Amino acid sequence: MVSVIADIRVSGPSAVLTEHTLQELPEAEIRIQYQGSSEKAGLVVRECDFDEFESKVETDPSIGSYEHVSDFSDVRVYNITAGDVPTLVSEHLASQNIQILEATSPSGDSNWQLRVRSPSRKNLADVLSECRREGNTTQLNTLYSETNPPDETNFGCPSMDRLTDDQYDALVAAYENGYFGVPKGTSLEQLSKEFDIGSQAMSERLRRAMNTMLESHLQQDVAKAEH
């Protein structure tokens, strides 16, 4: 099975710093330099007042402790340990054997932007669904096979970020249960029971999701033809 690479955005109770420090100090730019475990990481911080950053971190419930390690020109390095928070995003990823390749929070963005390597699309879909069930906000920006990375005219999977969470979950469930197969592996009625909605509502949700995906990919084809 070929692994996939994905770029995702996540914030919420399972994503440290996103609900407090990054909300109150949006100019901060943070990159995870290394991760010793799911709970411990080294951060490189820039583009902000470091004393103010430390003040915010001290009162951030998602952080159990922090240590100022060193300074380099206009950046400062910290070690942090997560506080008493729900299951961390990093723990969800590790449980599905998904590797974090890069983790940043750009200036002006209170989310974590993660590039990850997943053994399969299903592993990634399971993690994103579980994160949302725990009250986090997730967004899948790009998704592609590791053996077929996007080039400058291949936009990965931008249509994914135009789907609502409900539409995304419906598409994943329909695909995984063989709804689009020939013959079908499941019925619309069975899918609708899984989401506790009527068959008509499920049908409309899937049609809207498919329309969004097709519209986006057709626009990509036009853009590629113009290059």
C-alpha positions in Angstrom: 0.0 0.0 0.0 1.4 3.4 -1.0 1.4 6.0 1.8 -0.1 9.5 1.3 1.1 12.9 2.1 -1.4 15.5 3.5 -1.3 19.1 4.5 -3.9 19.8 7.3 -4.9 22.7 9.5 -6.1 22.0 13.1 -7.0 24.0 16.1 -9.0 23.3 19.3 -8.7 21.7 22.7 -6.4 18.9 21.4 -4.0 21.4 19.6 -1.8 23.1 22.2 -1.5 26.9 22.1 -4.3 27.4 19.6 -7.1 28.4 22.0 -5.2 30.9 24.1 -1.7 31.9 23.3 -2.1 32.0 19.5 -5.5 33.7 19.8 -4.0 36.5 22.0 -0.6 36.8 20.2 -1.5 36.2 16.5 1.7 37.8 15.2 3.8 34.9 16.6 5.3 32.5 14.2 6.0 29.1 15.6 7.7 26.0 14.2 8.1 22.7 16.0 11.8 21.9 15.7 11.6 18.4 17.3 9.2 16.3 19.2 10.6 14.1 22.0 7.2 12.5 22.6 3.5 13.2 22.0 3.5 15.5 25.0 6.9 17.2 24.6 8.3 19.3 21.8 10.9 22.0 21.0 9.5 25.2 19.6 11.3 27.9 17.5 9.4 31.2 18.0 9.8 34.4 16.1 7.9 37.6 15.0 6.7 38.5 18.5 7.7 40.0 21.9 9.2 37.0 23.7 8.4 38.3 27.1 4.8 38.6 26.1 4.9 35.1 24.6 6.2 33.7 27.8 3.5 35.5 29.8 0.8 34.0 27.6 2.2 30.5 27.8 2.4 30.7 31.6 -1.4 31.0 31.8 -2.2 28.8 28.8 -4.0 25.6 30.2 -2.8 23.6 27.3 0.8 24.0 28.4 2.0 22.2 31.5 5.5 23.6 31.6 8.0 25.4 29.4 11.7 26.1 29.3 13.6 28.9 27.6 16.5 27.0 25.9 18.4 29.5 23.8 18.3 32.6 21.6 19.5 32.9 18.0 19.3 36.4 16.4 15.6 37.1 16.1 14.3 33.7 17.3 14.0 32.0 20.6 13.9 28.3 21.3 11.7 26.7 24.0 11.0 23.2 25.3 7.3 22.7 26.2 5.3 20.0 27.8 1.6 19.7 27.2 -0.8 20.4 30.1 -4.0 18.6 31.1 -5.8 18.6 27.7 -7.8 16.0 25.8 -6.0 13.5 23.7 -3.4 15.5 21.7 -3.5 15.7 18.0 0.0 14.2 18.0 -1.4 11.2 20.0 -4.2 10.7 17.5 -1.7 10.7 14.7 0.7 8.4 16.4 -2.2 5.9 17.1 -2.7 5.5 13.3 1.1 5.4 12.6 0.9 8.8 10.9 4.2 10.7 11.0 4.4 14.5 11.4 6.8 15.8 8.8 6.4 19.5 9.5 4.4 21.6 12.0 4.1 25.3 11.9 1.8 28.1 13.0 2.4 31.0 10.6 2.1 34.6 11.8 -1.5 35.7 11.7 -2.8 32.1 11.9 -4.0 30.6 15.2 -4.0 27.1 13.7 -1.3 24.5 13.4 -0.5 23.6 9.8 0.8 20.1 9.6 2.4 18.1 6.8 2.0 14.4 7.6 2.7 11.0 6.1 -0.1 8.5 6.5 -0.1 4.7 5.7 -3.4 5.2 4.0 -6.2 7.6 3.3 -8.4 5.7 5.8 -5.9 6.2 8.6 -5.9 10.0 8.0 -9.7 10.1 7.7 -10.1 8.3 11.0 -7.8 10.8 12.8 -9.6 13.8 11.4 -13.0 12.4 12.3 -11.9 11.6 15.8 -10.4 15.1 16.2 -13.6 16.7 15.1 -15.6 14.5 17.5 -13.5 15.9 20.3 -14.4 19.5 19.4 -11.4 20.4 17.2 -11.6 22.1 13.9 -9.8 20.4 11.0 -9.2 21.2 7.4 -7.6 19.0 4.7 -5.8 21.2 2.2 -3.8 18.8 0.0 -3.7 15.0 -0.3 -1.6 13.1 -2.7 0.3 9.8 -3.1 3.9 9.8 -1.9 4.9 8.4 -5.3 3.0 11.0 -7.2 3.6 14.4 -5.6 1.9 17.5 -7.1 3.9 19.7 -9.4 3.4 23.5 -9.9 0.2 23.0 -11.9 -1.2 20.2 -9.8 -3.1 21.7 -6.9 -3.2 18.5 -4.8 -6.8 18.4 -3.4 -7.9 21.9 -2.8 -11.5 21.0 -3.2 -11.4 19.1 0.1 -11.2 22.4 2.1 -14.5 23.5 0.4 -16.4 20.6 1.9 -18.2 20.9 5.2 -17.2 18.5 7.9 -20.5 16.7 7.4 -20.0 16.4 3.7 -16.4 15.1 4.1 -17.5 12.5 6.6 -20.3 11.4 4.4 -18.0 11.0 1.4 -15.5 9.0 3.4 -18.1 6.7 4.8 -19.7 6.2 1.4 -16.4 5.3 -0.2 -15.2 3.1 2.6 -18.5 1.1 2.6 -18.4 0.6 -1.1 -21.4 2.9 -2.0 -19.7 4.0 -5.2 -18.6 0.5 -6.2 -20.2 -1.8 -8.8 -22.1 -3.5 -7.4 -22.7 -1.3 -4.4 -21.4 -2.4 -1.1 -24.0 -0.5 0.9 -27.2 1.3 0.4 -28.2 4.9 0.9 -30.5 3.7 3.7 -27.7 2.0 5.5 -25.5 5.1 5.2 -28.2 7.4 6.4 -28.7 5.3 9.6 -25.0 5.6 10.3 -25.4 9.4 10.4 -28.8 9.3 12.0 -30.4 11.3 9.2 -33.0 10.5 6.5 -32.2 9.0 3.2 -33.2 12.1 1.3 -30.9 14.3 3.5 -28.0 11.8 3.0 -28.5 11.8 -0.7 -28.5 15.6 -0.8 -25.3 15.7 1.3 -23.5 13.4 -1.0 -24.6 15.2 -4.1 -23.5 18.6 -2.8 -20.1 17.1 -1.8 -19.7 15.5 -5.2 -20.7 18.7 -7.0 -18.1 20.6 -5.0 -15.4 18.1 -5.8 -16.2 17.9 -9.5 -16.5 21.7 -9.9 -13.1 22.2 -8.3 -11.4 19.5 -10.4 -12.9 20.8 -13.6 -11.6 24.2 -12.8 -8.2 22.7 -12.2 -8.3 21.1 -15.7 -9.0 24.4 -17.2 -6.2 26.0 -15.3 -3.7 23.3 -16.4 -4.8 23.7 -20.0 -4.0 27.4 -19.9 -0.4 26.8 -18.6 
